[in-house]
Amino acid sequence: MLLPSDESGRGRAVVLLHARPTDRTMWDAHLPLLADAGVRAIALDLPGHGDALVPDGREVAPWTDVLDTLDHLGADRFVLAGNSLGALVALQVAVTAPERVEGLVLVGYRPHDLPASPRLRAAWDDERTALDAGDLDAAVTTGVEAWTSAGATGDVRAHAARMLRSRLTEQLAHGEPSLAPDPLGEGAAALRTLTVPALVGVGEHDMPDFFEGGEGIARDLDAGEPVVIPAAGHLAPLEQPTAFCALLLDFVRRLPER
C-alpha cells in the first residue's frame, strides 16, 4: 500500500518514521528545520497509524509499504531516521533493500525478544486495563505519562495525546493488523550483514529497556556508543526537535558523497 506522506525541501532524501503511539505529524516541527538545512525530508504514516488505514483482515509488511511509497515519490536512495517502531521498520527496510539505504538513525529501539522491565510492563498493563474498561481517556493519559518525560511541555503532551487517541481509537475499532514474516528473522544475524553507517540514540529519561536495546543495536551495527538526547523521554524527537535535527544533520553531513 502507498503510505500517506508529508515532505519539504530538496536534496538528499531523509525519511522520518514515527513511533508506535504516534503518526507522521510527530515530525511537523522537523520538516521545515531539515528543509532549511538542504535536505528533502519525507515523513510517512506507517500502516495502521494516522491516515494509513488498513482494511480488516489485510496482512501488513510496513517495510515493503515504505519502499513502495518511496518508489512512488521518486526517492531511490535515502537516509532512514526512526523512533521506536520507526527504528524497527528502518532496520527491516535496510535488510530488505540495503543498496538503497545510505544511513540509519535509530532512537528508542528495543528488540521484541528483550524481556520487558517492570516499568515498561506496567505501562503496557495500565494501558490494557484502561482499554478493557472502556476508558479511552485513562489509556491516553497513561500513554502520555509513559512515553514523554516529566519535563515535556504542555504542547508536546497535547500533541502526543492527540496522536495516541487516534491510534487507540483505530485499534479498538479494527484490532491490530497481522504482520508478514519479519525480514529481521530471529536474533541479530541479519543485522550483522548490514554495512550502512548508523547512529543510535535514546532519550535521557527513557525506560531502561531502550538504553539496553540501543546499546545492543549499536554493537550489532558497529555504530559506537548510543547518543543520549537530553531532557527527553521515549518520544525524544517530539520533545526535542531542534536537538534531534542537529544530531541528524550532523550525521547526514558526515556521510560519503553520492
NULUMTI-948375 format. One record per residue (C-alpha): x, y, z; residue in one letter. Coordinates in Angstrom, 1 decimal, padded with zeros to 4 digits. Layout:
{xx X yy Y zz Z residuo A}
...
// end
This chain:
{xx 000.0 yy 000.0 zz 000.0 residuo M}
{xx 001.1 yy 003.6 zz -000.6 residuo L}
{xx 001.5 yy 005.4 zz 002.7 residuo L}
{xx 000.4 yy 009.0 zz 003.4 residuo P}
{xx 003.3 yy 011.4 zz 003.4 residuo S}
{xx 004.4 yy 014.9 zz 004.0 residuo D}
{xx 007.6 yy 016.4 zz 002.7 residuo E}
{xx 009.6 yy 019.5 zz 002.5 residuo S}
{xx 012.9 yy 020.7 zz 000.9 residuo G}
{xx 015.3 yy 019.4 zz -001.7 residuo R}
{xx 018.5 yy 017.5 zz -001.5 residuo G}
{xx 019.4 yy 014.2 zz -000.1 residuo R}
{xx 016.3 yy 012.3 zz 001.0 residuo A}
{xx 015.8 yy 011.8 zz 004.7 residuo V}
{xx 012.8 yy 009.6 zz 005.6 residuo V}
{xx 011.2 yy 010.0 zz 009.0 residuo L}
{xx 009.5 yy 007.0 zz 010.6 residuo L}
{xx 007.3 yy 007.6 zz 013.7 residuo H}
{xx 006.9 yy 005.7 zz 017.0 residuo A}
{xx 004.1 yy 003.3 zz 017.7 residuo R}
{xx 001.8 yy 005.6 zz 019.7 residuo P}
{xx 002.1 yy 008.5 zz 017.1 residuo T}
{xx 001.9 yy 009.2 zz 013.4 residuo D}
{xx 003.7 yy 011.3 zz 010.8 residuo R}
{xx 002.6 yy 014.6 zz 012.5 residuo T}
{xx 005.2 yy 014.0 zz 015.2 residuo M}
{xx 007.6 yy 015.3 zz 012.5 residuo W}
{xx 005.7 yy 018.6 zz 011.8 residuo D}
{xx 008.4 yy 020.7 zz 013.6 residuo A}
{xx 011.2 yy 018.8 zz 011.9 residuo H}
{xx 010.2 yy 019.2 zz 008.2 residuo L}
{xx 011.0 yy 023.0 zz 007.9 residuo P}
{xx 014.2 yy 022.7 zz 010.0 residuo L}
{xx 015.5 yy 019.9 zz 007.8 residuo L}
{xx 014.4 yy 021.6 zz 004.6 residuo A}
{xx 016.2 yy 024.8 zz 005.6 residuo D}
{xx 019.3 yy 022.8 zz 006.1 residuo A}
{xx 019.2 yy 021.5 zz 002.5 residuo G}
{xx 017.7 yy 018.0 zz 002.7 residuo V}
{xx 014.5 yy 016.5 zz 001.3 residuo R}
{xx 012.6 yy 015.5 zz 004.5 residuo A}
{xx 009.8 yy 012.9 zz 004.0 residuo I}
{xx 007.5 yy 011.9 zz 006.9 residuo A}
{xx 005.4 yy 008.7 zz 006.4 residuo L}
{xx 002.4 yy 007.2 zz 008.3 residuo D}
{xx 003.1 yy 003.6 zz 009.0 residuo L}
{xx 000.3 yy 001.1 zz 008.4 residuo P}
{xx -002.5 yy 001.4 zz 011.0 residuo G}
{xx -001.4 yy 004.8 zz 012.1 residuo H}
{xx -002.6 yy 008.3 zz 011.2 residuo G}
{xx -004.2 yy 008.3 zz 007.8 residuo D}
{xx -002.7 yy 004.9 zz 006.8 residuo A}
{xx -005.9 yy 002.8 zz 007.4 residuo L}
{xx -005.6 yy -000.9 zz 007.0 residuo V}
{xx -008.6 yy -002.9 zz 005.7 residuo P}
{xx -009.8 yy -005.6 zz 008.1 residuo D}
{xx -008.0 yy -008.9 zz 007.5 residuo G}
{xx -005.2 yy -007.4 zz 005.5 residuo R}
{xx -001.7 yy -008.6 zz 006.4 residuo E}
{xx 000.8 yy -005.7 zz 006.5 residuo V}
{xx 004.5 yy -005.5 zz 005.7 residuo A}
{xx 005.5 yy -002.0 zz 006.7 residuo P}
{xx 009.0 yy -002.3 zz 005.2 residuo W}
{xx 007.5 yy -003.1 zz 001.8 residuo T}
{xx 005.0 yy -000.3 zz 002.1 residuo D}
{xx 007.8 yy 002.2 zz 002.9 residuo V}
{xx 009.8 yy 001.0 zz -000.1 residuo L}
{xx 006.8 yy 001.1 zz -002.5 residuo D}
{xx 005.9 yy 004.6 zz -001.3 residuo T}
{xx 009.4 yy 005.9 zz -001.7 residuo L}
{xx 009.4 yy 004.4 zz -005.2 residuo D}
{xx 006.2 yy 006.4 zz -005.9 residuo H}
{xx 007.9 yy 009.6 zz -004.5 residuo L}
{xx 010.9 yy 009.1 zz -006.7 residuo G}
{xx 013.3 yy 008.6 zz -003.7 residuo A}
{xx 015.8 yy 005.9 zz -004.9 residuo D}
{xx 018.3 yy 006.2 zz -002.1 residuo R}
{xx 017.7 yy 007.7 zz 001.3 residuo F}
{xx 018.7 yy 008.0 zz 005.0 residuo V}
{xx 016.2 yy 006.4 zz 007.4 residuo L}
{xx 015.5 yy 008.1 zz 010.8 residuo A}
{xx 013.1 yy 006.2 zz 013.1 residuo G}
{xx 011.8 yy 006.5 zz 016.6 residuo N}
{xx 010.8 yy 003.3 zz 018.4 residuo S}
{xx 008.5 yy 001.4 zz 016.0 residuo L}
{xx 010.0 yy 003.6 zz 013.3 residuo G}
{xx 013.5 yy 002.4 zz 014.2 residuo A}
{xx 012.4 yy -001.2 zz 013.9 residuo L}
{xx 010.8 yy -000.5 zz 010.5 residuo V}
{xx 014.0 yy 001.3 zz 009.4 residuo A}
{xx 016.0 yy -001.8 zz 010.2 residuo L}
{xx 013.5 yy -004.0 zz 008.3 residuo Q}
{xx 013.8 yy -001.7 zz 005.3 residuo V}
{xx 017.6 yy -001.8 zz 005.5 residuo A}
{xx 017.9 yy -005.6 zz 005.4 residuo V}
{xx 015.3 yy -005.8 zz 002.6 residuo T}
{xx 016.9 yy -003.2 zz 000.4 residuo A}
{xx 020.4 yy -002.4 zz 001.7 residuo P}
{xx 021.6 yy -001.0 zz -001.6 residuo E}
{xx 019.0 yy 001.9 zz -001.2 residuo R}
{xx 019.8 yy 002.9 zz 002.4 residuo V}
{xx 022.6 yy 005.5 zz 002.9 residuo E}
{xx 022.4 yy 005.7 zz 006.6 residuo G}
{xx 020.3 yy 004.8 zz 009.7 residuo L}
{xx 019.4 yy 007.0 zz 012.7 residuo V}
{xx 017.7 yy 004.9 zz 015.3 residuo L}
{xx 016.2 yy 006.4 zz 018.5 residuo V}
{xx 014.4 yy 004.5 zz 021.3 residuo G}
{xx 015.0 yy 001.0 zz 019.8 residuo Y}
{xx 014.2 yy -002.2 zz 021.7 residuo R}
{xx 014.2 yy -005.7 zz 020.2 residuo P}
{xx 011.0 yy -007.6 zz 020.8 residuo H}
{xx 012.7 yy -010.6 zz 022.4 residuo D}
{xx 014.2 yy -008.4 zz 025.1 residuo L}
{xx 012.4 yy -009.1 zz 028.4 residuo P}
{xx 010.4 yy -006.0 zz 029.5 residuo A}
{xx 011.4 yy -004.1 zz 032.6 residuo S}
{xx 008.9 yy -003.6 zz 035.4 residuo P}
{xx 008.4 yy 000.0 zz 034.2 residuo R}
{xx 007.7 yy -001.0 zz 030.6 residuo L}
{xx 005.4 yy -003.9 zz 031.7 residuo R}
{xx 003.5 yy -001.6 zz 034.0 residuo A}
{xx 002.9 yy 000.9 zz 031.1 residuo A}
{xx 001.6 yy -001.9 zz 028.9 residuo W}
{xx -000.6 yy -003.3 zz 031.6 residuo D}
{xx -002.1 yy 000.1 zz 032.6 residuo D}
{xx -003.0 yy 000.9 zz 029.0 residuo E}
{xx -004.6 yy -002.6 zz 028.6 residuo R}
{xx -006.5 yy -002.3 zz 031.8 residuo T}
{xx -007.9 yy 001.1 zz 030.8 residuo A}
{xx -008.9 yy -000.1 zz 027.3 residuo L}
{xx -010.5 yy -003.2 zz 028.7 residuo D}
{xx -012.6 yy -001.0 zz 031.0 residuo A}
{xx -013.6 yy 001.2 zz 028.0 residuo G}
{xx -011.8 yy 004.2 zz 029.4 residuo D}
{xx -010.0 yy 005.7 zz 026.5 residuo L}
{xx -009.2 yy 008.9 zz 028.4 residuo D}
{xx -007.3 yy 006.9 zz 031.0 residuo A}
{xx -005.5 yy 004.9 zz 028.3 residuo A}
{xx -004.3 yy 008.1 zz 026.6 residuo V}
{xx -003.2 yy 009.7 zz 029.9 residuo T}
{xx -001.3 yy 006.5 zz 030.8 residuo T}
{xx 000.4 yy 006.5 zz 027.4 residuo G}
{xx 001.4 yy 010.2 zz 027.6 residuo V}
{xx 002.9 yy 009.7 zz 031.0 residuo E}
{xx 004.8 yy 006.6 zz 029.8 residuo A}
{xx 006.2 yy 007.9 zz 026.6 residuo W}
{xx 007.1 yy 011.5 zz 027.4 residuo T}
{xx 009.3 yy 012.9 zz 030.1 residuo S}
{xx 008.1 yy 014.7 zz 033.2 residuo A}
{xx 009.6 yy 017.9 zz 031.8 residuo G}
{xx 007.7 yy 017.7 zz 028.5 residuo A}
{xx 005.9 yy 020.9 zz 027.6 residuo T}
{xx 002.1 yy 021.2 zz 027.6 residuo G}
{xx 002.1 yy 021.5 zz 023.8 residuo D}
{xx 004.2 yy 018.3 zz 023.4 residuo V}
{xx 001.9 yy 016.4 zz 025.8 residuo R}
{xx -001.2 yy 017.6 zz 024.0 residuo A}
{xx 000.3 yy 016.6 zz 020.6 residuo H}
{xx 001.2 yy 013.2 zz 022.0 residuo A}
{xx -002.3 yy 012.8 zz 023.4 residuo A}
{xx -004.0 yy 013.6 zz 020.1 residuo R}
{xx -001.8 yy 011.1 zz 018.2 residuo M}
{xx -002.3 yy 008.4 zz 020.9 residuo L}
{xx -006.0 yy 008.9 zz 021.0 residuo R}
{xx -006.3 yy 008.5 zz 017.2 residuo S}
{xx -004.1 yy 005.3 zz 017.3 residuo R}
{xx -006.1 yy 003.7 zz 020.2 residuo L}
{xx -009.4 yy 004.6 zz 018.6 residuo T}
{xx -008.3 yy 002.8 zz 015.4 residuo E}
{xx -007.0 yy -000.1 zz 017.4 residuo Q}
{xx -010.3 yy -000.5 zz 019.3 residuo L}
{xx -012.3 yy -000.4 zz 016.1 residuo A}
{xx -010.2 yy -002.7 zz 013.9 residuo H}
{xx -007.7 yy -004.5 zz 016.2 residuo G}
{xx -004.1 yy -004.9 zz 015.3 residuo E}
{xx -003.4 yy -005.9 zz 011.7 residuo P}
{xx -001.5 yy -009.2 zz 011.2 residuo S}
{xx 002.2 yy -008.8 zz 010.3 residuo L}
{xx 004.0 yy -010.5 zz 007.4 residuo A}
{xx 007.1 yy -012.6 zz 008.5 residuo P}
{xx 009.8 yy -010.2 zz 009.9 residuo D}
{xx 012.7 yy -009.9 zz 007.5 residuo P}
{xx 015.0 yy -009.5 zz 010.5 residuo L}
{xx 014.2 yy -013.1 zz 011.4 residuo G}
{xx 015.5 yy -014.4 zz 014.8 residuo E}
{xx 018.4 yy -012.8 zz 016.6 residuo G}
{xx 020.9 yy -010.4 zz 015.1 residuo A}
{xx 022.3 yy -012.4 zz 012.2 residuo A}
{xx 020.5 yy -010.3 zz 009.5 residuo A}
{xx 021.6 yy -007.0 zz 011.2 residuo L}
{xx 025.2 yy -008.0 zz 011.2 residuo R}
{xx 025.2 yy -008.2 zz 007.4 residuo T}
{xx 024.5 yy -004.5 zz 007.2 residuo L}
{xx 027.4 yy -002.2 zz 006.5 residuo T}
{xx 025.4 yy 001.0 zz 006.4 residuo V}
{xx 026.6 yy 003.9 zz 008.6 residuo P}
{xx 024.4 yy 004.2 zz 011.7 residuo A}
{xx 023.8 yy 006.4 zz 014.7 residuo L}
{xx 021.8 yy 005.2 zz 017.7 residuo V}
{xx 020.2 yy 007.5 zz 020.3 residuo G}
{xx 018.0 yy 007.3 zz 023.4 residuo V}
{xx 016.1 yy 009.9 zz 025.4 residuo G}
{xx 017.8 yy 010.8 zz 028.7 residuo E}
{xx 014.6 yy 009.8 zz 030.7 residuo H}
{xx 013.5 yy 006.8 zz 028.6 residuo D}
{xx 013.0 yy 003.4 zz 030.2 residuo M}
{xx 016.0 yy 001.1 zz 030.8 residuo P}
{xx 014.7 yy -001.2 zz 028.0 residuo D}
{xx 015.6 yy 001.3 zz 025.4 residuo F}
{xx 019.1 yy 002.0 zz 026.8 residuo F}
{xx 019.8 yy -001.7 zz 026.7 residuo E}
{xx 018.2 yy -002.1 zz 023.3 residuo G}
{xx 020.2 yy 000.9 zz 022.0 residuo G}
{xx 023.5 yy -000.5 zz 023.3 residuo E}
{xx 022.8 yy -003.9 zz 021.6 residuo G}
{xx 021.8 yy -002.5 zz 018.2 residuo I}
{xx 024.8 yy -000.1 zz 018.3 residuo A}
{xx 027.1 yy -003.1 zz 018.8 residuo R}
{xx 025.4 yy -005.1 zz 016.0 residuo D}
{xx 025.8 yy -002.2 zz 013.6 residuo L}
{xx 029.2 yy -001.1 zz 014.8 residuo D}
{xx 027.7 yy 002.4 zz 015.5 residuo A}
{xx 029.7 yy 003.4 zz 018.5 residuo G}
{xx 028.1 yy 004.4 zz 021.8 residuo E}
{xx 024.5 yy 005.5 zz 021.8 residuo P}
{xx 023.9 yy 009.2 zz 022.0 residuo V}
{xx 021.8 yy 010.4 zz 024.9 residuo V}
{xx 019.3 yy 013.1 zz 024.0 residuo I}
{xx 019.0 yy 015.4 zz 027.0 residuo P}
{xx 015.7 yy 016.3 zz 028.6 residuo A}
{xx 013.6 yy 013.8 zz 026.7 residuo A}
{xx 011.7 yy 010.6 zz 027.2 residuo G}
{xx 010.8 yy 007.8 zz 024.7 residuo H}
{xx 009.5 yy 010.2 zz 022.1 residuo L}
{xx 012.8 yy 012.1 zz 022.1 residuo A}
{xx 012.4 yy 013.7 zz 018.6 residuo P}
{xx 009.0 yy 015.0 zz 019.5 residuo L}
{xx 010.2 yy 016.6 zz 022.8 residuo E}
{xx 013.5 yy 017.9 zz 021.4 residuo Q}
{xx 013.0 yy 018.6 zz 017.7 residuo P}
{xx 015.9 yy 021.1 zz 017.4 residuo T}
{xx 018.4 yy 018.9 zz 019.2 residuo A}
{xx 017.3 yy 015.9 zz 017.2 residuo F}
{xx 017.6 yy 017.7 zz 013.9 residuo C}
{xx 021.0 yy 018.9 zz 014.8 residuo A}
{xx 022.1 yy 015.3 zz 015.6 residuo L}
{xx 020.5 yy 014.0 zz 012.4 residuo L}
{xx 022.0 yy 016.7 zz 010.2 residuo L}
{xx 025.5 yy 016.3 zz 011.6 residuo D}
{xx 025.2 yy 012.5 zz 010.8 residuo F}
{xx 023.9 yy 013.2 zz 007.3 residuo V}
{xx 026.7 yy 015.7 zz 006.6 residuo R}
{xx 029.3 yy 013.1 zz 007.5 residuo R}
{xx 028.0 yy 010.5 zz 005.0 residuo L}
{xx 030.0 yy 009.9 zz 001.9 residuo P}
{xx 029.1 yy 011.9 zz -001.1 residuo E}
{xx 026.9 yy 010.0 zz -003.6 residuo R}
// end
